[in-house]
């Protein structure tokens, strides 16, 4: 089985024999039809058998034999089909003596294109991602990759939609540094919130908590419901924190900002609480079954970071701050 390719549900030896039997039966039937409809060549002066008497004035249907060129062409094409089925796949799971497959041909073509792309990418691959993001040629190449592999979910403008995050703002659930973005593209991400309806007291409790969440972000809400939902929010605080600002280190979202992947209205929040949410981004690297090699991921990560919402990596600590004085390390506590 190929990595990244699902196995069909109807994997059974029956289908191999079923398809092979139909192919072989079709060839045999074609030869039988040709044989049954071929008559001997008429001798000179011999009249063909009259099948239908004259109609419409002077028209007649005679049992003339098939033209020989047509008959031999038909036989030749039939045997061509037999040879083809021996050399190439066509009889169920029989791979053919040449071992050809459309997938392998596609893969060979793709490997050739990737090799050519790597040559073009070579000057950028060794550069820092932020430097790549500033290069006009790299940006153009990254945009082409984004339109091919990412725009189906995040949109051509990278502003996402319901269920798909906006890549141009500054809200990054899994981090917005160049390295974080590259890791997201390479290995994918999984984001899940379990249903919390029972924990907050059903639909009414979910509505109260939703209004309390809206109040945390300063959004329009029902104050009475929000007051009732404050105590019930304790069921959510374990992930989102008491103030609803989430936990970036654990990838728990901030409920006080405007980055609502599934909608920030009262009804949308109630649905999230009652039914939970489960989303994620599939891994895009070839090692994980995706379509992108390291060169493309490097270029694509730089492009996404350069869309405007990316964050700069943390500056390394100064060398003098990294090295503590030896006497300070060795000194015992004063008390």
C-alpha positions, 0 to 999 in steps of 0.5 A, spaced: 500 500 500 502 506 498 503 511 504 497 517 503 493 513 499 486 509 502 485 502 500 478 501 497 472 498 501 471 493 496 478 489 496 476 482 494 479 477 489 472 477 486 473 483 483 479 481 479 476 475 476 470 479 475 473 484 470 478 479 467 472 475 465 468 481 462 475 483 458 476 475 456 469 474 454 468 480 450 474 478 446 471 471 445 464 474 443 467 479 438 471 473 434 465 469 434 460 475 431 466 476 426 466 468 424 458 468 424 457 473 420 462 472 415 460 468 409 464 465 403 467 469 397 462 469 391 464 465 385 465 469 379 458 470 376 454 467 383 448 471 385 448 473 392 442 470 396 436 475 396 434 477 404 429 482 403 425 482 396 424 489 392 421 495 396 421 502 394 422 501 387 428 497 386 432 497 393 434 490 395 438 487 401 443 481 399 447 477 403 454 479 400 460 477 404 464 482 408 469 486 405 476 482 406 479 488 408 474 490 413 474 483 416 482 483 417 482 489 420 477 487 425 481 481 426 488 485 427 484 490 432 482 484 436 489 481 436 492 487 438 487 488 444 490 481 446 497 483 446 495 489 449 492 486 455 498 481 456 503 487 456 499 492 460 494 492 466 487 491 464 485 484 467 483 485 474 489 486 478 494 483 473 499 488 472 502 486 465 509 484 463 511 491 462 509 493 469 507 499 467 502 503 471 499 510 471 501 512 478 508 510 476 508 514 470 505 520 474 510 519 480 516 519 475 514 526 471 513 529 478 520 527 480 523 530 474 519 537 475 521 537 483 528 536 481 528 542 476 524 546 481 530 544 486 535 547 482 531 553 481 530 553 489 537 552 491 539 559 492 533 560 497 533 554 500 540 556 504 537 563 506 533 565 512 525 564 511 525 572 512 530 573 507 526 569 502 520 572 504 523 579 502 525 576 495 520 578 489 522 572 485 521 567 491 515 571 493 512 570 486 514 562 486 511 562 493 504 565 491 504 560 485 505 554 490 500 557 495 494 558 489 496 550 487 496 547 494 493 552 499 488 556 496 482 551 496 482 552 504 485 559 506 482 562 499 486 566 494 487 572 498 489 567 504 484 570 509 480 563 510 473 562 511 468 559 516 472 553 519 479 555 515 483 560 519 485 567 516 493 567 515 494 575 514 492 577 521 496 576 527 492 571 531 496 564 530 493 558 534 500 554 533 504 560 533 506 565 527 514 565 527 517 562 520 519 556 524 512 555 527 509 556 520 514 551 517 512 546 522 505 547 521 505 546 513 510 540 514 507 536 519 500 538 519 496 540 526 490 538 530 485 542 533 479 539 537 474 541 543 470 536 546 462 537 547 461 541 553 453 541 554 453 537 560 458 540 563 455 547 563 448 545 564 445 544 557 442 548 552 440 554 557 447 553 560 451 554 553 447 560 552 449 563 558 456 561 558 456 564 550 454 571 553 459 571 558 464 569 553 462 575 549 462 579 555 470 578 556 471 580 549 467 587 550 462 584 545 454 586 545 451 581 550 446 580 555 448 582 561 443 577 565 445 571 561 453 573 562 452 574 570 449 567 570 454 564 565 460 566 569 460 561 574 459 555 569 465 558 565 469 554 570 468 548 566 472 552 560 477 555 564 482 549 564 483 550 557 481 557 556 484 560 562 479 564 567 480 570 563 478 567 557 485 569 554 487 561 552 494 558 553 498 559 547 503 554 549 498 549 549 494 552 543 488 553 546 485 559 543 483 566 546 476 567 546 477 575 547 479 577 540 476 577 534 479 571 531 473 566 531 474 560 526 467 557 527 464 564 528 463 569 534 456 570 534 452 567 540 449 562 536 455 559 533 459 559 540 453 556 543 454 550 537 461 550 539 459 549 546 454 544 545 457 540 540 464 541 540 469 542 534 474 538 531 478 541 525 485 540 523 490 541 517 493 535 514 501 534 513 503 537 507 510 534 507 511 528 502 514 524 508 507 524 511 503 523 505 503 530 502 505 533 496 510 538 498 518 536 498 522 540 503 524 546 498 517 547 496 515 547 504 521 552 505 518 557 500 511 556 502 512 558 509 516 564 507 510 566 503 505 565 508 509 569 513 510 575 509 503 575 508 503 580 513 500 576 519 507 572 521 511 574 527 518 575 528 522 569 531 524 571 538 531 575 538 536 570 541 539 572 548 545 576 549 551 572 550 553 576 556 546 574 559 547 567 557 553 566 561 552 567 569 559 569 573 562 563 576 562 566 583 554 567 582 553 560 581 557 557 586 555 562 591 551 558 597 544 561 599 544 567 604 539 564 609 
